[in-house]
């Protein structure tokens, strides 16, 4: 049994800006004669938190859900000593049927069998966003949704597996193969090439200004990337509506294929102050596959911090506590950290290093409800990863920032 890395520390959980880079990599659904080795394999950057991701198995005849499996909280993609084309460490998470024998497995979904097809596997992130929808032996009655259902090949009732190629996710140039099973290691058809995940997003942040929201994202690498679409909603689980697309804006066009870091920016001027907006980023491949990244939020506000008694009654107070993402990030040597309070609170805003040691307290006082911001001058601190923690007594949140010299 291959050991899945669980839990590490509270800080490591917030390192994960790469959760959308997790994909289905191998499916073994129909062994020769007696089924005794069914499994599903995920691939992603080592250390990526996949807790609460969902795997759903659907019947292609009628479209009914056969079973749904939720990955346990704290589960990480293991480091299996493999690097992708951009140099990042990747690993394989193997989930098998409980009563079957599979080498290098990490988890078990239960005793329900994978069907022979036409059937499919749908992968969702913790927010319920659909990441992949793959079928074998045809589409059957499975249809609808983005990304759309895609038939990856024929399950031929042998002891082989349907396995992703070097370009792991939905490449227009390559398709899945039916080859010898390789749970927990490189697929047979991956061993001779450079493994490449699609758009590798290392940063997506939203910053509220005066009647505007600035969106910034960074990719570490891009594969077959046409460009980006931005959507906006009033709630994280609300109805997202498209506000900008690569089809009409050059600034949102992708790099196609690139192994270099690229920075993107978009300003949304169609917002009102003191209202929280949620934004979702989607990258679109050359074959039309839409990859949805986790939503971020920002609350635009006029250039004011502490609200006094004369002005507080004229402005709409925040409805909840929120710690915003710092800007800029990465930074050198200053960065701004914003937060909002929905009630008068005792505020502790402190910075910790990667060892969990407090290095500076930025705020330690009682503050009024409203939108607040503080700057951190890190001139005397070494380069590295830092974490800032907001604690109000009733609310606590933590976020990561990077100081680069």
C-alpha positions in Angstrom: 0.0 0.0 0.0 1.4 3.4 -1.0 1.1 5.9 1.8 -1.0 9.0 1.1 0.4 12.1 2.9 -2.1 13.4 5.3 -2.5 16.5 7.4 1.1 17.9 7.6 0.5 21.3 9.3 -2.2 23.9 9.4 0.1 26.1 7.3 0.7 23.6 4.6 -3.0 23.5 3.8 -2.9 27.1 2.6 0.1 26.5 0.3 -2.2 24.9 -2.2 -2.8 27.3 -5.0 -2.6 24.4 -7.5 -5.6 22.3 -6.6 -7.1 22.6 -10.1 -4.1 20.7 -11.5 -5.5 17.4 -10.4 -6.8 15.1 -13.2 -7.8 11.5 -13.9 -4.8 9.6 -15.2 -5.8 5.9 -15.3 -9.0 3.9 -15.1 -9.3 0.1 -14.8 -12.9 -0.9 -15.0 -13.2 -4.3 -16.7 -10.7 -7.1 -16.1 -10.6 -10.3 -18.1 -13.0 -13.0 -16.9 -13.3 -12.0 -13.2 -13.0 -8.4 -12.1 -10.5 -8.3 -9.3 -8.3 -5.2 -9.8 -10.5 -2.1 -10.4 -9.0 1.3 -9.6 -9.0 5.0 -10.5 -5.8 7.0 -10.5 -5.4 10.8 -10.1 -2.3 12.8 -11.1 -1.2 16.2 -9.8 1.5 18.3 -8.2 3.0 16.6 -5.1 1.6 18.0 -1.9 -1.7 19.2 -3.5 -4.6 18.9 -1.0 -7.4 16.8 -2.6 -9.5 16.4 0.5 -13.2 16.6 -0.3 -12.7 16.2 -4.0 -15.4 13.9 -5.4 -15.4 11.0 -7.9 -18.8 10.2 -9.4 -19.5 7.1 -11.4 -22.4 7.3 -13.9 -24.3 4.7 -15.9 -24.2 5.5 -19.6 -27.5 3.7 -20.1 -29.9 6.3 -18.6 -27.3 8.5 -16.9 -28.0 7.4 -13.3 -25.4 7.9 -10.6 -23.9 4.5 -9.6 -21.8 5.8 -6.7 -20.1 8.9 -5.4 -16.8 8.8 -3.4 -15.5 11.8 -1.4 -11.7 11.8 -0.8 -11.0 12.2 3.0 -10.1 15.5 4.4 -6.3 16.1 4.6 -5.4 13.8 1.7 -2.4 15.0 -0.3 -1.1 13.9 -3.7 2.1 12.0 -2.7 5.6 12.9 -4.0 6.5 9.9 -6.2 9.8 11.2 -7.5 8.5 12.3 -10.9 8.8 15.8 -12.4 6.7 17.2 -15.2 7.9 19.2 -18.2 8.1 22.4 -16.1 10.1 20.7 -13.4 7.5 20.5 -10.7 7.2 17.4 -8.6 4.1 15.3 -9.3 2.5 12.2 -7.9 -0.2 9.6 -8.3 -3.2 8.9 -5.9 -4.6 5.5 -6.4 -8.2 4.7 -5.2 -9.3 1.0 -5.6 -12.4 -1.0 -5.0 -12.3 -2.3 -1.4 -12.3 -6.0 -2.1 -9.9 -5.9 -5.0 -6.1 -6.4 -5.2 -4.2 -3.3 -6.5 -0.5 -2.5 -6.1 0.5 0.9 -4.7 -3.0 1.9 -3.7 -3.8 4.8 -1.3 -7.5 4.7 -0.7 -10.6 2.5 -1.2 -14.0 3.7 -2.5 -16.1 0.8 -1.3 -17.5 -2.4 -2.8 -19.5 -1.0 -5.7 -18.1 -2.1 -9.1 -17.1 0.1 -12.0 -19.4 -0.7 -14.9 -18.2 -2.1 -18.2 -19.6 0.8 -20.4 -20.8 2.9 -21.9 -20.2 4.5 -18.5 -18.2 7.4 -17.1 -16.3 9.0 -14.3 -16.8 12.7 -13.3 -14.2 14.5 -11.2 -15.3 17.5 -9.1 -13.3 19.8 -6.8 -14.4 20.6 -3.2 -16.6 23.5 -4.5 -18.4 21.1 -6.8 -16.8 22.5 -9.9 -16.6 19.9 -12.7 -13.0 19.2 -13.7 -13.3 16.1 -15.9 -16.0 14.0 -17.4 -14.7 10.8 -19.1 -16.5 7.8 -20.5 -15.4 4.5 -22.0 -17.1 2.3 -24.6 -19.0 5.3 -26.0 -21.0 8.2 -24.5 -24.3 6.4 -24.1 -26.8 8.8 -22.6 -24.2 10.9 -20.8 -24.3 14.5 -22.1 -24.2 18.1 -21.0 -22.0 20.2 -18.7 -18.6 21.8 -19.1 -16.2 20.3 -19.7 -18.3 18.0 -21.8 -18.3 14.2 -21.5 -15.5 12.7 -23.6 -15.1 9.1 -24.7 -11.5 8.1 -24.0 -11.6 4.6 -25.7 -12.8 1.1 -25.5 -12.5 -1.1 -22.4 -11.9 -4.4 -24.0 -12.4 -6.9 -21.2 -8.7 -7.6 -20.7 -6.4 -6.9 -17.8 -5.3 -3.5 -19.2 -6.2 0.0 -18.2 -7.4 3.2 -20.0 -4.3 5.4 -19.5 -3.7 9.1 -20.2 -0.8 10.1 -22.5 2.1 12.5 -21.8 -0.2 15.5 -22.3 -2.4 14.4 -19.5 -5.5 16.4 -19.9 -7.7 16.4 -23.0 -5.0 17.1 -25.6 -6.2 17.5 -29.2 -3.0 15.8 -30.4 -3.1 12.6 -28.3 -5.8 10.3 -26.9 -5.9 7.8 -24.1 -4.4 4.3 -24.7 -5.5 0.8 -23.5 -2.3 -0.6 -22.0 -0.9 -2.5 -19.1 -2.0 -1.1 -15.7 0.5 1.0 -13.8 -1.1 2.1 -10.5 1.0 4.6 -8.6 3.6 5.1 -11.3 4.0 6.5 -14.8 1.6 5.1 -17.3 3.2 2.8 -20.0 2.4 5.5 -22.6 3.9 8.3 -20.4 7.3 6.7 -19.7 9.0 7.9 -22.9 7.9 11.6 -22.9 7.6 14.7 -20.9 4.5 14.7 -18.6 2.7 18.0 -19.1 -0.3 19.2 -17.1 -2.3 22.0 -18.7 -2.3 25.6 -17.4 -0.4 25.6 -14.2 -1.9 28.4 -12.2 0.3 29.5 -9.2 -1.7 32.6 -8.3 -5.2 34.0 -8.8 -6.1 37.0 -6.6 -8.7 39.8 -6.5 -8.1 43.3 -5.1 -10.8 45.8 -4.3 -10.2 49.4 -5.2 -12.4 52.5 -5.4 -15.4 51.3 -7.6 -13.2 48.7 -9.3 -11.7 45.2 -8.7 -8.3 44.3 -10.0 -7.8 40.6 -10.9 -4.2 39.2 -11.2 -3.2 35.6 -12.1 0.2 33.9 -12.8 0.8 30.7 -14.8 3.9 28.7 -14.4 3.3 26.8 -17.6 0.7 26.5 -20.3 -0.2 23.6 -22.6 -2.5 24.2 -25.6 -4.0 27.2 -23.9 -6.2 29.5 -26.1 -6.9 31.9 -23.4 -9.0 32.8 -20.3 -12.6 33.6 -19.5 -13.6 35.6 -16.4 -17.0 35.2 -14.6 -18.5 37.1 -11.7 -21.2 36.4 -9.1 -22.5 37.9 -5.8 -21.9 34.7 -3.9 -19.4 31.9 -4.0 -22.1 29.4 -4.8 -24.2 31.8 -6.9 -24.8 32.1 -10.6 -21.6 33.2 -12.3 -22.0 35.4 -15.4 -19.2 36.0 -18.0 -17.7 39.5 -17.9 -14.7 39.1 -20.2 -13.2 36.6 -22.6 -10.1 35.9 -24.7 -12.3 35.9 -27.7 -12.7 39.7 -27.5 -9.8 40.9 -25.3 -6.1 40.4 -26.3 -5.1 40.7 -22.7 -6.8 37.4 -21.9 -5.3 35.4 -24.8 -3.2 32.5 -23.7 0.4 31.6 -24.6 -0.5 28.4 -26.4 2.4 26.3 -25.2 4.9 27.8 -22.7 7.1 26.6 -19.9 7.8 30.2 -18.6 6.0 32.2 -15.9 3.4 34.6 -17.4 1.4 37.3 -15.6 -2.1 38.4 -16.5 -4.3 41.3 -15.3 -7.8 42.5 -15.7 -9.7 45.4 -14.1 -13.4 45.2 -13.6 -14.8 48.8 -13.4 -18.5 47.7 -13.3 -18.8 47.3 -9.6 -20.1 49.2 -6.6 -18.2 50.0 -3.4 -18.9 48.0 -0.2 -20.3 45.0 -2.1 -18.4 41.7 -2.2 -18.0 40.1 -5.6 -16.8 36.6 -6.5 -14.7 35.9 -9.6 -14.0 32.7 -11.4 -11.2 32.1 -13.9 -11.6 29.6 -16.7 -8.8 28.5 -19.1 -9.8 27.2 -22.5 -7.7 24.6 -24.4 -7.4 24.5 -28.2 -9.8 21.6 -28.3 -12.4 23.6 -26.4 -12.0 22.1 -22.9 -12.9 24.5 -20.1 -10.9 24.2 -16.9 -12.5 26.0 -13.9 -10.3 27.5 -11.2 -11.5 28.2 -7.6 -13.3 31.4 -7.1 -11.8 34.4 -5.3 -13.5 37.5 -3.8 -12.9 41.2 -3.3 -14.9 44.1 -1.8 -14.2 47.4 -3.6 -14.3 50.5 -1.3 -13.4 54.1 -1.3 -9.8 55.0 -0.1 -10.6 55.0 3.6 -9.7 52.8 6.5 -11.0 53.3 10.0 -14.6 54.6 9.9 -15.5 57.2 12.5 -18.9 57.8 14.0 -19.7 60.6 11.5 -19.2 58.6 8.4 -20.0 55.1 9.5 -23.8 55.6 9.3 -23.6 56.8 5.7 -21.7 53.7 4.4 -22.9 50.1 4.0 -21.1 48.1 6.6 -19.5 44.7 5.7 -21.8 41.8 6.4 -19.1 39.4 7.4 -15.5 39.2 8.5 -13.0 38.6 5.7 -9.2 38.5 5.3 -8.2 39.6 1.8 -5.2 38.5 -0.3 -2.2 40.8 0.0 -1.0 42.9 -2.9 1.4 42.7 -4.5 2.3 39.0 -4.1 5.1 38.1 -4.6 6.4 41.4 -3.2 9.7 43.3 -2.5 9.8 44.8 0.1 6.3 46.1 0.8 2.9 44.6 0.5 -0.6 45.7 1.6 -3.0 43.4 3.5 -6.7 44.3 3.6 -9.5 42.9 5.8 -13.0 43.8 6.7 -14.9 43.6 10.0 -18.6 43.4 10.4 -18.6 44.4 14.0 -16.3 46.2 16.5 -13.6 43.6 17.3 -10.3 43.0 19.0 -8.0 42.5 16.1 -4.7 40.5 16.0 -3.0 40.5 12.6 0.4 38.8 12.7 2.9 37.4 10.3 4.6 34.0 10.6 7.5 32.3 8.8 7.4 28.9 7.1 8.4 27.3 10.5 5.2 28.7 12.1 7.2 31.2 14.2 5.6 34.7 14.6 7.9 37.3 13.1 5.9 40.5 13.5 2.5 41.7 14.8 1.0 44.2 12.4 -2.2 45.0 14.3 -3.1 44.5 17.9 -6.0 46.7 18.9 -9.7 47.2 19.0 -11.1 48.4 15.7 -14.5 49.6 14.4 -16.5 47.7 11.8 -15.5 48.5 8.2 -12.8 48.0 5.6 -9.2 48.1 6.9 -5.7 47.9 5.3 -2.2 47.7 6.7 1.2 47.7 4.9 4.1 45.4 5.9 7.6 46.6 5.1 9.7 43.4 5.0 13.0 45.1 4.3 14.7 43.5 7.3 13.4 40.0 6.5 14.9 37.3 4.3 13.3 36.0 1.1 10.8 33.2 1.6 7.3 32.1 2.3 5.3 33.9 5.0 1.8 33.6 6.4 -0.4 36.3 7.7 -3.1 35.4 10.3 -6.2 37.5 11.2 -7.8 36.6 14.5 -10.7 38.6 15.9 -11.9 36.2 18.5 -14.9 35.0 16.5 -13.1 34.8 13.2 -9.7 33.4 12.1 -8.1 33.1 8.7 -4.7 32.6 7.3 -3.1 33.3 3.9 0.3 32.9 2.2 2.6 35.5 0.7 6.0 35.4 -0.9 8.9 37.8 -0.3 11.3 37.8 -3.2 14.6 39.7 -3.3 
